[in-house]
Amino acid sequence: MGSYHPESPGRLTAINDHLIAQGIDAYFVYYDAPLATLEQLHRAHSATHLDRLKRSSPEHGIVHLDPDTAMNPHTWQAALRSAGAGVMAVDLVMSGEVENAFCAIRPPGHHAERETAMGFCFINNVAVAARHALEAHGLERVAIIDFDVHHGNGTEDIFKGDERVLMCSTFQHPFFPYCGTEDPAANMCNVPLPAYSGGEEFMGAVQDVWLPRLREFKPRMIFISAGFDGHYEDDMGGLKLLEKDYAWCTAQLKRVAAETAQKRIVSMLEGGYVLSSLARSVGAHLRALADL
């Protein structure tokens, strides 16, 4: 998105380098994601939004859709591949080829509303994946977990009132995008956290609010909008989470998935902009997913 923009290619490089340095890269199977199809995208976004994005893609240079969100000549294809990763992950998990999957993708997606790109996001990757599980695979219910420091307003916009989807989220509040607390739909389980909240507050939200709702809902697949910008080293936000908090949360979600969803989890990268803490947090998340 331009020089010095926090949503940079270095994010994925840092994750890959960390997995190699820790010697855990060999425990995973790697797949190259396909491009999402328009049929798959239309389950989460209007044709108008997708047409607008495609028309906005420049032949040269960078075009800003808003002060934070910019496109270069390759952004449209990258966004299609990010969304396609989630679709492929659902197919792999549903076929039993893998138990769970983590999509190391950019651009992220949870701020993209049905009609609007914003917050570094163009297509709502987790929404496309969740709708694929519901529509293409016929699952009755899915849950979306979002622990990014920012509220997943786009995911809420797409799924509010959809009784097949339970969204559980924590986020710093008040903070961008300044929503998620005013009269959420019944299928939204939003837990705002004040700035400087740490692991104790986060664990309380998961144990006291998320887990009872999840067990009552009995999802057949769990999706994770895995944003790691709530880490105490990440100056994008003001939460104080540690790698162990992400690992603990992942382990709790694995237990629920084992109880209700045949262990099916698809996790998709969202935020995390300080490269060292991002890489360590993803490593902790993956160790928990893989029981390493």
Secondary structure, 3 states (H helix, E strand, C coil): CCCCCCCCCHHHHHHHHHHHHCCCHHHCCCCCCCCCCHHHHHCCCCHHHHHHHHHHCCCCCCEECCCCCEECCCHHHHHHHHHHHHHHHHHHHHHCCCCEEEECCCCCCCCCCCCCCECCECCCHHHHHHHHHHHCCCCCCEEEEECCCCCCHHHHHHHCCCCCEEEEEEEECCCCCCCCCCCCCCCEEEEEECCCCEHHHHHHHHHHHHHHHHHHHCCCCEEEEECCCCECCCCCCCCEECHHHHHHHHHHHHHHHHHHCCCCEEEEECCCCCHHHHHHHHHHHHHHHHCC
